[in-house]
Amino acid sequence: MRIPIVGPVPFPINQPFIKTARSVIRKVQQQRWPINSTMRHTLVLTWACDPEPLAAQLPKGLELDPYLAADGSKYGLMVANIADVSALSVPGIPQLKTLQQVELSYRIAVRHGDEPGHFVWRTLSSNRAAVMGARLALGQQQEHAEVSVTANGDQLRVRAVSESGDADLDLVAHLDRHQLPDDTVFTNVSDARRRGAPSRRLFSVDAGELVDLEAESASWTPSPVEVDLSTATLPAAHDGKLSAAVHLANTKIVWNPNRLFNR
């Protein structure tokens, strides 16, 4: 698997670095280590959308996990997962130092057999080194972008500016307000917590193979929060209904990657 580098490299490239990089790539190609991550804040937005366009984005082996509303309507769920990562490390790769970043990951609610999870459709990161690390450790084709999370009392400001302009986000979350959006399709708060929470299982595609990331952390209890959404340029956000926003603070997760099968 060739590891492309996007944009300027944030450190000088010399022969010792190239030798180390080649060694790291060989290790990653041979073995996958758990990924340890610590998040100051995690904010998850969920849009209820027409299921067909979302289903068309899925790779072989995954199927849409729709939500059936009280009126009988069926919706696909598109998720924006914003993580303010204070620490990220891979035990088997000491050359990759602790990485801090803000990550915006767009995901689709899916099932692999009987297992529910989220398919990682597109990911933006504020840290160029983290983008490279994700490609090495996870095989994820992340993008570098301007992504930030700013805490001010009970308010959380999230801003993302993508290079293509079609994945931008600008909002303020009110952590002291716990109402669902007016247009929510979820029947109750319990459904919003269950379907709008971060998934303990993530799926992504790496070099033609489906990769399964399973969270080792025991439990988390997301809290619904109110958001003022001023910008969301993702097409699914235009066409769907914002149905939930939930928040978690100071979360630690260990992700265990497994390759499932060839596409």
FENKADA-V273001 format. One record per backbone hydrogen bond with DSSP energy under -0.5 kcal/mol. CO is the residue of the C=O (numbers start at 1). NH is the residue of the N-H. E is the energy in kcal/mol with one decimal. If there is no record, write none. Layout:
<<CO/NH/E> <CO/NH/E>>
//
This chain:
<<2/4/-0.8> <12/14/-0.6> <14/18/-2.5> <15/19/-2.5> <16/20/-2.4> <17/21/-3.1> <18/22/-2.4> <19/23/-1.9> <20/24/-2.5> <21/25/-2.6> <22/26/-2.2> <23/27/-2.0> <24/28/-2.6> <25/29/-2.4> <26/30/-1.2> <27/31/-2.0> <34/36/-0.6> <34/91/-0.7> <35/255/-3.1> <36/89/-2.3> <37/253/-2.8> <38/86/-2.4> <38/87/-1.5> <39/251/-1.9> <40/250/-2.2> <41/84/-3.0> <42/248/-2.3> <43/82/-3.3> <44/246/-2.2> <45/80/-2.7> <46/243/-3.1> <46/244/-1.1> <47/49/-0.6> <47/78/-2.3> <48/241/-2.3> <49/76/-2.7> <50/54/-0.9> <51/55/-2.6> <52/56/-1.7> <54/57/-1.6> <55/58/-1.4> <59/62/-1.7> <63/111/-2.6> <64/66/-0.7> <67/69/-0.7> <67/75/-2.5> <69/72/-2.0> <73/69/-2.9> <75/67/-2.9> <76/49/-3.4> <76/78/-0.5> <77/109/-2.3> <78/47/-3.1> <79/81/-0.6> <79/107/-2.9> <80/45/-2.5> <80/82/-0.7> <81/83/-0.6> <81/105/-2.5> <82/43/-2.7> <83/85/-1.1> <83/103/-2.6> <84/40/-2.8> <84/41/-0.7> <84/86/-0.6> <85/101/-1.8> <87/38/-2.5> <88/99/-1.8> <89/36/-2.7> <90/93/-2.1> <93/96/-1.6> <95/97/-1.1> <101/85/-2.2> <102/126/-1.7> <103/83/-2.7> <103/105/-0.5> <104/106/-0.5> <104/124/-3.1> <105/81/-3.1> <105/107/-0.5> <106/121/-2.0> <106/122/-1.8> <107/79/-3.4> <108/119/-2.9> <109/65/-2.1> <110/117/-2.2> <111/63/-2.2> <111/113/-0.5> <112/115/-1.9> <114/116/-0.6> <115/112/-2.9> <117/110/-2.7> <118/120/-0.6> <118/203/-2.6> <119/108/-1.9> <119/121/-1.0> <122/106/-3.6> <123/143/-2.1> <124/104/-2.8> <125/145/-2.4> <126/128/-0.5> <127/131/-1.8> <128/132/-1.9> <129/133/-2.5> <130/134/-2.6> <131/135/-1.5> <132/136/-2.0> <133/137/-3.3> <134/138/-2.2> <134/139/-1.1> <134/140/-1.4> <140/142/-1.6> <143/125/-2.7> <145/147/-1.0> <146/161/-2.6> <148/159/-2.2> <150/157/-3.1> <152/155/-1.7> <154/175/-3.0> <154/176/-0.5> <155/152/-3.0> <156/158/-0.5> <156/173/-3.1> <157/150/-2.6> <158/171/-2.4> <159/148/-2.6> <160/169/-2.1> <161/146/-1.7> <168/233/-1.5> <168/234/-0.6> <169/160/-3.2> <170/230/-2.0> <170/231/-2.0> <171/158/-2.5> <172/228/-2.9> <173/156/-2.3> <173/175/-0.9> <174/177/-1.6> <174/226/-1.1> <177/226/-1.2> <181/184/-1.6> <188/192/-1.8> <189/193/-2.7> <190/194/-2.2> <191/195/-3.1> <192/196/-1.9> <193/197/-0.6> <200/215/-3.1> <201/118/-2.3> <202/213/-3.5> <203/120/-3.1> <204/211/-3.7> <206/209/-1.8> <208/263/-3.4> <209/206/-3.0> <209/211/-0.6> <210/260/-3.3> <210/261/-0.6> <211/204/-2.2> <211/213/-0.5> <212/214/-0.6> <212/258/-2.2> <213/202/-2.9> <214/256/-2.4> <220/222/-0.6> <222/224/-0.5> <223/247/-2.0> <226/174/-3.4> <227/229/-0.7> <228/172/-1.8> <228/230/-0.7> <231/170/-2.3> <234/237/-1.2> <234/238/-1.3> <235/239/-2.1> <236/240/-2.1> <240/242/-0.5> <241/48/-2.7> <241/243/-0.6> <244/46/-2.4> <245/225/-2.9> <246/44/-2.7> <247/223/-2.3> <248/42/-2.4> <251/39/-3.1> <253/37/-2.8> <253/255/-0.5> <254/216/-3.1> <255/35/-2.7> <255/257/-0.6> <256/214/-2.1> <258/212/-3.7> <261/210/-2.2>>
//
